[in-house]
Amino acid sequence: MSSWKSLLLRIGDNCPDYGTSSDFKEHIETCFGVIRRELEHSSNDILTFLLQCAEQLPHKIPLYGTLVGLLNLENEDFVKQMVETTQANFQDALDFGNCDMIRILMRFLTVMMCSKVLQPSSLVVVFETLLSSAATTLDEEKGNPSWQARGDFYVSCILSCLPWGGSELVEQVPEEIESVMVGIEAYLSIRRHNSDTGLSFFEDDDESGRGVVEKDFLEDLWGRIQVLSSNGWKVDSVPRPHLSFEAQLVAGKSHEFGPINTPEQPEPLSEVSGVLYGKQKHDAELKYPQRIRRLNIFPASKIEDMQPIDRFIVEEYLLDVLLFLNGCRKECASFMVGLPVPFRYDYLMAETIFSQLLLLPLPPFKPIYYTLVIMDLCKALPGAFPGVVAGAVRALFEKIADLDTECQTRLILWFSHHLSNFQFIWPWEEWAFVLDLPKWAPQRVFVQEVLEREVRLSYWDKVKQSIENAPALEELLPPKGSPNFIYSIEDGREKTEQHALSAELNNKVKGRQTAREIISWVEESVFPNHAWDVALKVVVHTLLDIGSKSFTHLITVLERYGQVFARICPDHDKQVMLIAEVSSYWKNNAQMTAIAIDRMMGYRLISNLAIVRWVFSPANIEQFHTSDRPWEVLRNAISKTYNRISDLRNEISSLKKSVVSAEEAATKAKTELDAAESKLSLVDGEPVLGDNPARLKRLKANAEKAKEEEVSVHESLEAKEALLARALDENEALFLSLYKNFSNVLMERLPDPSRARTLRELKSIQADEMTVDLDESSVMEVDNESGRPNKSQSNGGKESNIYNVGEKEQWCLSTLGYVKAFARQYASEIWAHIEKLDADVFTENVHPLFKKAVYSGLSRPINDVSSG
């Protein structure tokens, strides 16, 4: 990398490029001196790279803004070009709805205004344009209130600029900025409060019984800006290096910022319809998502003492680093621990990372990214951050019963992976008390699932060794993952006729017989003499046993003999029994059960509808609140169905572009041929219609080939569109089956709506009954499930170690959590079929808590709950 690039990239960092200095003023002067010399022969490269740095290292924007201000004193044309390029990039970001780029370029504009590069009035015009668009969106005649998410985003962008330039705006254009603030206040007074209960980290957050309406993100930001304004716009967390160069910068020419146009307003709602409003609101929130939802893990006494606006700014810094350095984990960790702020922020950093890892409906990046970042931060800050992370885990563990179901799953996956990178070391003795809780208590289930996931990442004996400080926890370890092969003869079992069939099939496979030959053997030798279910058992257990050595062995067996399964199990009923046999074979290994079923679905040997039916079979229903095993299989099935549809949509989008290209090529080839055929040329001195024969022949061949390619691409597109239509029909059937099953099992177990109108009331049913019986019960009553004394003294007498939610109520809570999680994760697909689901499933007869869970997951207006 050339020296000027390195200086631009590393400005503000403690690095060799700037020697021992860490002073921002010296860094800017050094960088400016080099850039000024390079401008003459590398101006275009410098402009592009400087903008890239500002856009992708936005926590350094004040430094880049000051540097641009100094360059403005030397080369006005260069800086004018930079302002014009920024304007073009900003307009593109608005047109394409690139939220991150809009937000960051507005910050860059604000800082350039502070450095006298941009006229304050130009920045105010940008604010007014966005504010006007936001207000129009809420107008039912001119706009579309269901798209409030876009208006909220525009207003949040304006407010988030003010910590970087509020004092300058108030000083230089006081009336104009006051007008903007009045406009924002007016907007806040007419917008809808954004409750978004379906996206809360904790289930209790959506209970309105508290009588306190918490501020939404925009209301909270407005409050922080109000405090900042009353404090004279003093911010500790925003560097203001331009003040060190104020005497020089004031001599620079301030440039105009060209006009910008916000995208067209969405079409007004054609009718007053809850469904139509809900669909468009969902689309708007997908395009303009809320960037962060605060996860308050630690008590106020632990969080670093900082001004309200400083918390917002540090969060912005951290989110920007996570966003732009997601491909460079080491750099990411390095920048996160070296933010330009004069105070510690370890606890806030942990809360921000966990808020992204657990963000609903999906984190911005794959969870593995946050695992790596946390790991690198623990290594970068070995004396501080591991303790903070451990504190976060303990705090979340305390609240696990109220944590959203999807968040619980992500926390389990992250924590087990995190421990695997630190030799599985954890003070398990702290959590040994979970053995005194009933088997359905969320804390006990959490420990059990973490240990199960650890075994997947290591091996059983290693994990057992890691809990030696709490050896009783071995009770929660999964079984050793050996197969349950019922035709094994090693353990001295009596050899039956089925054993002989299994051995015969095994020999046929070892003899490399084909799937067709084995199908013939089953149909001619097994079916006539044995029941169908016997044949199924023999085939499934034998073939799975042959494929049990490794994942590769399993894939080989399924590829080679998958058609045997398909022939024996052609319909849903038989496929459900097939899945049950797979689960029976791998009953000691949840991971292999999930992998085998997932691969079978991938090879279309079993359908997603069969998987749903198996998940809702009686044996699995009884595990809904105590094990992730059935849920993992269901998650995989729905995910695979969704991915197939996504792949088809991507292929169709690509083919549509190919169709346009093919049509253009065919038209061009035809035009060239027509022109050649109509051309007069001389042959033997006589005028003849048509170009020379050789060229005509070549052009005709080209035209025919182009036409054939056009027809071929059209046919491919039609075929893919037919596949998509079929896949969407299957998807509708899947969600109908899923939610009918959910509704049926919940109706059987949920208490009467008059007894449980909210989740809190559902949780308190058992507690109320216990209060009545408390005086009659003995202190040392033995818990039926665990056979252990059910004492509050089990862990130092802590009250929290008694779990007062009954098994039936916990089953309902867990199942409702999954109802909401699936609705939230696949909301786009469910909204596409909502009319059918409303008519067939979400009727007046379903339990209100079930309907509330679905609607909450869809962020569907709560007043729609009463509609049939």
N, C-alpha and C positions, 0 to 999 in steps of 0.2 A: 504494500500500500504506500502511495506517495506520501511525503511528510505532511503536506497541507490537508490531505484527507484524514490522516491519523490525528492531527491537531484538532480538526473539526469534530471528529468522532469522540475524542477523549477529553474535550474541554470540560472542566469542572471535576474531573476524576483525579484521584491520587495515582499518578502513573509516570513512567520514565519520560514520556514526551514533554512533560512540563517540569522536569527536574524534581526538586524537593518542595516546590511551592504548591500550596493548596488554596491560595487566594484567588477568588474569581476575577478580580480586577487585573491581576498579573496574567492569568490565563487568557483573558479577552485581548489584552494588549499584545501578548505573544502571538496568538492566533491571527489577530488583525494584521500584524506586521508581515506575516508570511502570505496571507491571502491577498493582501494589497499588491504584493510583488507578482503573484501568480495570475492576477486578474487579466493582465494584458494578453496572455496567450492561452488561458484556460477558463475564460469567463463562463462559457456554456456548461462545462463540467462542474465548475464551482456552484453555479446557480442550482443545477439539478441536485447535486450532492448535499448542499446546504438545506434545501427544502426537504430532502429525504430525512436528514438528521432531525430537523424540527418536527417532522411528521411522526417519526418512529422513536424518538427519544424525547417525548413531550415534557418530561420533568426538567429538561434543560432549556426549554423554550425561552426563559428570560435571558439566558446567556446568548442564544442565537439572535434574539431580537436586538440586544445591545450591539452585537457584532454587525448586524445589518445596518443599524443606525450609524455606526462609525464608517462603514463602507459608503453610506449615503453621502457623507461629507467629501469622499474622494471621487466617487463615480455615480452621479445621479441616474444616468441612463441604465446602468446595471441594476440598481435598486428599483427603478421604475419598472424594468422588465420583470424583476422578481415579484413586485406587487401585482402586475398583470397576470403572471403565471399563477400566483396564489388565487387570484380572482377566478381564473379559468378552472383551476382544480376545485375551488369551492363550489362553483356552479355545477360542475360534474357531480360532486358529492351530493348536492341537493337533488339533482335530477335522478340519480340512481339510489337515493336513500341510504348512502354510506354514512351511518350514524357516527362512527368513530372519527372519520375524516372531517365531518362537519364540525364536531365538537373541538377537535384539536386545531383546525385551521382558524376557528373563531378565537381560540386562545392566542394563537400566533398573531392574528390581526391586532388583538388587544395589546400585546407586548410591543408590536411595531408602532402602535399609537403612542405608547409610553416613551419610545425611543425617537419620537418626532419624525418617523418615517411615514406615518399615515395620519391624515387629518382626523381629529376626534369626531367631527360631524359625519365623516364617512362611516365610522364604526357605528354611530348612533343610527344611521340610515339602515345598516344591516340589521341592527336590533329591531328597529321599527318594522322592517319588511317581514321578519320572522314572526313578530308579535301580531301583526295584522293578519297574517296567514293563520296563526293559531286561533285568534278570535273568530275569524270567518268560519273555521272548521266547526266551531260550536253552534253556529247559526243554522237552524233547521231548514231554512229556505235556501240559503246560499252555500251552505256546507253540508257536513254530515257528522253529527255528534258521536256516532259510533267510532269515528276515527280520532277521538280525543287523544289517543296515545301519541299521534304526530304533533298535535298542538302542545302537549305536555313536554315532549322532547325538545321542541324549538324553544320553549320558555326556559327549560332547565339549562339549555346551552347558553342563553343570555345570562342567566343568573350565575352560571359557573365561570363566566369570564370575569366577573366583578372582583374577585380576590386578586386578580392579576392587574387590574387597571381601574378599579373603582375610584381610588383617591384622585387620579389624574382626570377622570371624566367629571367628577364632582367639581374639581378645581377649574377645568377649562370650559366645560359646557354644562353648567349646573342646571339650567332650565330644561335643556333637552333630555338629560339623564333622569331628572325628576319626572318628566312626562312619561318616559319609558317605565319607571317604577310604578307610577299611577296606573299605567296600562296593564302591567303585570298583576297588580292588586285587583284590578277590575276582572281580568281573566280568571284569577283564582276564585273570585266570588261567584262566577257563573258555571265553572266546570264541575263535573261530578267528582266527589271524593272517591279515590281509587282504593277499594278495600282489598281485592285480590286475595281473599282468604284461602283459595285453593293453592296459593303459592307460598303459604306461610311455612316456616321450618317446624313450628310446633302446632300440634292439633288444637291446643287450647286457645291459640291466638284467634281462632275463628268463632269463638263463643261470644256472642254479644251481651251475655248476661252481666259482664263487668260494668256496663254502663259508661265505659270510657272509650271514645273513638280515637285511636292513635292516628297521628298525622301520617299521611302517605308521603312518598319520597319527595314530591314537588313542594308540598306544604312544609315539610321538614327543612328543605333547602332554603325556602323563602324565609323561614324563621332564623336560620343561621346567617343569612345575608342581612336581615334586620339587625341582629346583634352586632355584626361586623360594622354596619353603617353607624350604629350608635357608639361604637368604639373608635370612630374616626378612621375606619378602613385600615387599621393596623393589623398586619398578618405576619406571624413569625415564620410560617412554613413556606412563604413565597420569596425567593431571593429577588432583590431589586438592584441588580448591578448597574442599571442605567443611571442611577443617582450618582454613582462615582464619576460618570462622564457627562453629567448634565450641562456643564458649562460649554462643552464642545458640541453636544448633540443639538442644542437649541439653535445652532447656526444652520442646521440641515434643512433641506426643502421637504415639506410634508406633501405627500402625493395623494391624489384622489384615488378612491377605490371604485372601480366600475360598478354599474348597477347589477343587481342579482335578481333572479326570479325564482320564487318558490314553485314547486310542482302544482299542477292543476288540482283544484279541490276535488275530493271524491264525489261521485254522483250522489245527490240526496237520496235518502231512503224513499223508495217508491210507495211503500205502505208501512203502516205502524205494525210491525211484527217483531215479537221477541226473538224468533229464530233468525230472521234476517239481520236484526241488530247484533245478535250474538255472534253470527258468522263474521260480520264485517269487523266487529270489535276484536275478534280473535285474529283476523288477518292483519289489522292495524298493529296489534301488540307483537305479532311475529316480526313485522317490518321495523317497528320502533320499540324494541324491548327495553325494559328497565335494566340498567346496567348492574345494579347491586341491590341486594336486600340484606339489611344489616342483621347479622347473627350475634346477638349479645350473649356471649358465652361466659365472660368473666364478670364478677361483681364490680361495682363502680370503684371500690377501694383498690382493685388491682390494676385497672386500666390507667394508662398514663394520663396525668392531669394536663389537659390542653383545651384551648378555646374550641367552641363548637365548629367554627369554620376550619380550624386546623385539622380536625378529624376528617372532614370532608375532603380537604386537599390531599392529605396523606393517603386516603383511600384512592383518590384519583391517580396519584403517583403510582401506587402499588398495582392498580388495575391496568394502567398503561404499560408498565414494565411486563406484567404477565401477558398482556396482549401482544406486544410487539417483539418480545424476545422469547416467544414460545418454542422456537426452534433451537435456542442456545441456552440450555438450562444453567450452565455455569455462569454465563454472563448475567442471566436473569437473577440468580441468587446474589451475585456481586452488586448489581444495581439496586436490588431491593434493600440490602443492608447499608447502602451508601447514599440514601436520598438526601437532597439538600435542605435538611431541617435541623434546627439546633436542639432537638430533644429526643429522648428514647421513644421507640414506638413498637417494641417487640410484641406486646400483647395485642395491639391494634393490628399488627401485621398478621399474627396468627388468626385473629377473628376474620380478617379480610380474606385470607386464603381459604379458610374453612367455609366462609360464606359463598365462595365461588365453587368449591368442591361439592357443596350440598345445594347449590342454586337450583331452583325448580322453574320450569320443568326439566331443563337440561343444563349442565355446566357449559361454559363457553368452549372448553377443550375437554379432551378425554381425561377421565379421573387419574390415569397414570401420570399425566403431566404434573398435577398437583402433588402426587406422591413423591415424584423426583425433586420438585422444588422444595418441599418440606425437608426431604432428606439432605439436600445440599445446604439449606439454611441451618440445619442442625450441625453440619460439619463446618460451616462458615462462622457460626456463633456458638462454639461448643460449651461455653460457660453459661449461656443464657437461654438459647432457644429450645434445646431439648426439654428443659424444665417447663417452659411455657406450653409446648406441645402436650406434654404429659398432663399439665393442668387443664388444658382444653379437653383432653380425652376424659379426665375424671369428671369435669363439669358436665360434659355431654352425657356421660354414663349416668350421672345422677338424674338427668332429665329424660332418660331414654324412653320412658313410658309415654311421654308426651311428644316425642320426636316423630315427625312425619315418617310413614312407612318406607317410602323411597329413600329418604335421608338415612334411615336406619341401615338399609341395605348397603348404601354407598359407604357409610361409616365403617361397617363391618369389613367390606372389601378393602378400603383404604388401610384400616388399622392392622389387619392381618398382613398386608403387603409391607406396611411400614416396619412392623416388628421383624419380618423376615430379612430386612436389610440391616437390622441391629441385633442379630444373633438371637432373636426371639426373647430378648430380655424384657421382663415386665414384672413388677411386684404383685404377682397373682394372689399373694396372701391377703391383699387388701380386698379382693373380690371373692374370697372363699365363702363368704356369707351367703352367696347366691344359692348354695346347696340347701340352705334352710328355707328358701322361697319355693312356692309351688312351681311345677314344671312349666307353667304358662307365663310366669312373671317375665316381663320384657328384659330385665337385667340378666336373669338366668339364661334366657334364650340368646341374648347378645353374646355372653361369654361362650356359650355352646357353639354358636355359629362362627365366632372368631377362631376358636380352636379347630373347627372343621376346615375352615379355609386355610389355616396355617398348615394342616396336614397335607393339603393339596400342594402347597408351596415348598414342602420339605418331605418329611416322612414321619410316620407315627411315633417311632421311638424317640426321635429328636424332639418332637413337641412334648411328649411325656416328660422328657428330661428337663425341658424348659419350665415346667410347672412343679418342680421338685419342692419349692418352698410352700406349695399348697397341694400336696399329693392327693387330697380328697377330690380335687377337680378332675382327676382321671375319669370319674364317673360321667363327666360331660364330653369326654373325647369320643369321636365317632368310632365305630368298630374298625378293626384293621381291615383294609379294603379288599380282602380276598373275595373272589367270585363265589356265588352260592350255586355250584354245579350239582344238580340233583342226581346226575348219573355217574358220579365219581365212584370208583370201586376201591379207592385207596384206603378208606376208613373202615373197611370190613363190612360194608353194608351188604345185605342180601341182594344178589343179582337177579333182576326181574327181566321180563320180556322187553320192557322199555329200555333197559340197559343194553340189551342186545341190539335193538334198533339204533340206539345212539352210537354204539360201537361200529355198526355197519355203515351208518352215515359218515362217521369220522373216517373210516377207511376209504369210502368213495371220494371224499374231499382230498385225502392224501394221495389218492390215485388220479387226481386231476380230472375227475369227471366234470362235465359241464353242468350249468344250471338246468339246461333242458333235460339232461339225463337224470338229474336228481328229482326234478319235477315228475318225470315219468315214474321213477321208483316210488315216490310218495303216493301218486295217484293209483298205481297198479299193485303195490305191495303193502302200503301202510293204511290208506283209507279203507280198503275192503275189510280189513281185519281189526281195526282200532277206531275208537271215536275220534272226531275231528280235533277235540281239545288235547288228546294224547299226541296226535301227530304234531300239533302246534308246539307243545312242550318239548318234544324230542328235537324238532328242527331248530327252534329258537335256542334252547340251552346248548345244543351241540355246536351249532355254528358260532354262537357267541363265545363259547369256550375256546374254539379254535382261534378266534380273533381277540382273545383276552390278554395276550402277552404285551401288547402295546397299542397305541392309537393307530399306528400304521397297519398292524395286523387287522384291526377292526375295519378300517377303510377297505383293505384288500378283500376281506370276506364279503362286505356289503356290495362292493363293485362286482365281484365275481358271482355271488349267489343271491343278490338282492331280488332277482326275479322269482326265486323260490318263495320268499316272504310275500311278494306281490300276488303270486298265484294262490297261495293258501289263504291270504287275507284280502280279498278284493273289495270289501265294503267296510263302512265305518264300524259296525258292530264287531267284526272280526279284528279290525285294526286296534280297537280298544283292548281286546284280549291279548293281542300281540304286544302292545305297550306294557300291559300288566306283567307278561312273562319276562320282558326285558328288565322291568323294575325288580322282579323277583330274583333274576339271575344276579343283578348288581345291587341287591338290597343292602350290602355292606359298604357301598361306594356311591355316594350321591353324585360325585363328579362324573363317573363313568355312565351312570344312568342318564344324566343330562346329555352327555356327549353322544351316546348311542341313539337316543331318541331324536336328537337334533340332526344327526347324520342321516337317519332313516327318513326324516322329513325332507332333508335336502335331496335325497335320491327318489323322492315322491313314493316311498313305500308306505308311508302313513300320512294322513291329512291333518291339517291344523284342527279341523272339527273333531277328529278322533282324539287328538291330544286334549282338547278342552273337555270332552266327555270323560276321559280318563282322570284328569285333574279333579273333576267334580264327582268322582266315584267315592263311595262311603269311606273307604280306607284312607284316602287322601284328605277328604274334608275334615277328618278328625285331627289331621296334622296342621291345619291352616294357621294355628296360633302358636305352635311349638317348633316348627321346622320350616326351613326355606326350601326344602326338597321339591315339593310340588310347584311352588311359585317359580323356581328357577326354570323348570321345564316349560311352564306357561309363558314366562317372559321370553324365552328363546323362540318359542313357536310364533308369538305375535311379532317379535322383532324380525324373524326371517320372512314372514308374510309381508311386513312393511318394507323390508329391504328389496324384495322382489319387485314390488310396485315402484319403489324409488328408482331402481335400475331400469325398469321399462320406461318410466317417464324420461329419464336421462337419455336413453337410447332413442326415444321418439323425438326428443328435442334436437339431438344430433342429426337424426335422419331428415328432419324438416329443413335443416340448413343444407343438407346434402341435396334435397329435392330442389331447392332454390338454385343451387350451383349447377345441378344437372340440367334444369330447365334453361338456365342462361346459356350453358354450353351448347345445348341442342339448338336453341334459337340462333346463336351465333354461327354454328356450323351450317344451318339451313340458309341463313342470310348469305353467307359466303358462297354456297352452292348456287342459290338463285341468281346472285350477281354474276357468277362465272357463266351460268347457262344463258343469261340474257346479253352477254357481251359479244359484240361483233369482232371477228378476227379474220385476217387474210390467210387463205389456204390456196397455194398455187396461184396467187394473184387475184383470187375471187373472194368477195366478202362472205363469210359463213357465220351463222348464229352459234355462239358457244365458244368457250376458251379452248385451249389445246387439249386434246383427248386425255393425255396422261394426267394433267392437273385436274380435269373434270372427274376422272376416275378416283383420284385420291380424295377430292372433296366429297364425292358421293359416299365413299367408304367411311370418311370421318362423320358425315351427317348421320349415316345409318348406325354407326357405333354409338354416337352421342344419344340418338333416340333410344337405342336399346338400353343404355345406361339409365336414361331418364325413366323408362318403363320399369326397369329392375328396382330402382330406388323407390319408386311409387309403390311397387308391390311389397317391398320390404316394410315400408311405412304402414301400409294397410294391414300387413300381418302382425306387426308389433302393436298397432292400435286395437286389433281384435284381441290379442293376448292381454292387453291392459284392461279392456272392457270386461273380459272374463275374470281377470284378477280382482277387479273392483267389485264384481258380483260376489266372488268368493270372500272378499274382505267384509262386505256387508253381512254375509251369512255368518262369518266368524264373530263379528261384534254382536250380532243378534243372539247367537248361541251363548257367547260369553256373558252378556248381561242378563239374559233369561236365567242362566244357571246361577249367577250371583243373586238375582232377585229371589229365586225359589229357595235357595239355601238360607238366605237371610230372613225371609218371611217365616221360615220354620223356627228360627232361633231368636230373633229380635223380640224384646218385650213389647207389650201393647204401646202404641204411640203416646197414649196418655201418661205412661210411666217413664218414657224416655224420649223426650222431644229434642234433646241435645246430647252430644257425646259426654258432657260432664254429668248429666243425669244418668246416662247409661253406666258410667264408671261408679257412680255412688250407690247403685242398687244393692250390691253385695255389702258395702260399708254400712248402709242403713240397717240391713238385716243383722250384720254382726253386732251393731250397737245394741240392738234389742236383746241378742243372746249373750252379750259379753259377761254379765254377772253370773250366768249359769255355767259358763265354760271353765275348765280348769286351766291353770297357768301353763301346765306342761302337756297340753293336748297335742297328740301326734298328728302330723299332716299325713293324710291318706296317700298322697302321691309319692312322697319321698321317704316316708317312714322315719322322719327326723323330728326332733322336738321343734315345735313352731313357736320359738321364743323371740321376743324383741331384744333379748340380751345377746343374741348370736354374734353381734359385732359391736361390742362395747355399749349395748343398750340403745343403739340408734333407732328411733321410731321409723326411719325411712326403710328399715329392713323388713318391715311387715308389708306385704302386698295385699291390699284389701279388695282388689277387683276379683270377682269370681271367675271361674273357668268359662262359663257360658258367655259372660259379658266380655271377657278378654277375647274370646273367639270372634264375637261380633265386632269388637274394636279393630282387631287385626284384619278381618275380612273387609270391613268398610275402608280401612286404610289402603288396601290393594285396589278396591273399586275406584277410589279417587286417583290412585297412582296411575292406573291404566288409562283412565279418562284423560288425565292431564298429559301423559306422555304421547298419546295418539289422538290428541284433540282434533288435529287437522283432518284425520281420516274419519273420525266420529262425526264431526260437523257435516261432512259430505253425505252422511246417511242419517242425519238427525230426524228427518220427517218419519222415516220408516221405524226408527227406534222409539220415537215418541208414540207412534200408533201401536206398536207391538209390545213394548217393554215399559217405557216410562209413563205408565197410565196412572189414573187416580187410585188404582187398587194397590200399587206398590207401597212399601213402607217409606214414610217421609225421610227417615235417616238414610236409606239407600238412595233415594232420589237426590237428597241434599249432597251426598258424597259425589255422585256423578256430576251434578251441576257445578259443584265447587271445583272439581277437576277440570271442567270445561270453561271455568270463569263465566258461566252462564248467569245472567242477571237473576238474583235470588227470587224476584217476584214471579219468575217463570216456574218456580217449584210447585206452585198451586195449580198450574195449568196441566191438563191431561196429556 
